[in-house]
Amino acid sequence: MHIEFRHLKTIRAIHQAGGLARAADQMHITQSALSHQIKGLEDQAGVELFVRRSKPLKLSAAGLRLLRLAEKILPEVEAMEAEFSGLREGSTGRMHIAIECHACFEWLFPVLEEFRKSWGDVDVDIRPGLAFDALPALQKEEVDLVVSSDPEDLPGVIFKPLFDYEPVFVAAGQHPLAQKEFVVAEDFRNETLITYPVDRARLDVFTQLLSPAKVEPRAVRQVELTAVILLLVASNRGVAVLPDWVVRELRKSDDYVTRPITEKGVTRRLYAAIREEDAHKPFMAHLLKLARDIPVKMQRG
């Protein structure tokens, strides 16, 4: 017996319509063609699928068994068809994001909240890109976007600029360095520097300031959460360097001071690394737009 999807759709349509004529209209075929299809299916099965001369037309025991199969399989097939249609139209897909910086969570969550409102059918997930090599994972299609401040020349990968940010010095309001207009590398020599638990090559304070000047802080304390870093800084347990979008509210508090790093300050750029073939997807373009716009709104707010 060779059962096709059209056979299952036919059984379901006739059951729902209660007759051949109405089912044929719903399926946009002639009643004669529908009768011929049923006859061919019954010949294959060797049993009758309908109780003849019943009004409305009723399924036989064998027909009910086939109906149960149709009701089990067809919704899954239709869901798959809808998913494929969404993929073609760019309304569904996957957005698994790897982050190479702890502080990025501070602006990414508002971005994803706005993204969800427009793209509820896109599967979103976040993977901290500190426990694995995020960019190779992007090339292997294990993730779909990598947030990074260090663009590389990789085959099939493009780096889309998001926004510029300024790493700023953060200290307690009563800290001696609070009196300075800006800090330099030498100011860190006698300080406990509180950082995220990542390699120094991924920390702006080292790559942009301390390592070039060959200055080593008195101690380095690694802390996972931004809120805990700020709590320790406010308690005068150390100093920190954080992106300006993280500390935007601190300027309203007497517990903290923020200062530029060096007289001219330091500017860094954040990028979204994506695969070239994904650049045209509508939901990818929208996410990148939100990732650019929301930090600006946060700063103005």
Buried (B, 14 or more C-beta within 10 A) or exposed (E): EEBEEEBBBBBBBBBEBEEBEBBBBEBEBEBEEBEEBBEEBBEEBEEBBBEEEEEEBBBBEBBBBBBEBBEEEBEEEEEEEEBEEBEEEBBBBBBBBBBBBBBBBBBBEBBBEBBEEEBEEBEBEBBBBBEEBBBEBBBEEBBBBBBBBBBEEBEEBBBBEBBEBBBBBBBBBEBEBBEBEBBBBEBBEEBBBBBBEBEEEBBBBBBBBBBEEEBBBEEBBEBEEBEEBBBBBBEBBBBBBBBBBBBBEBEEEEBBBBBBBEEEEBEBEBBBBBBEEBEEBEBBBBBBBBBBBBBEEBEEE
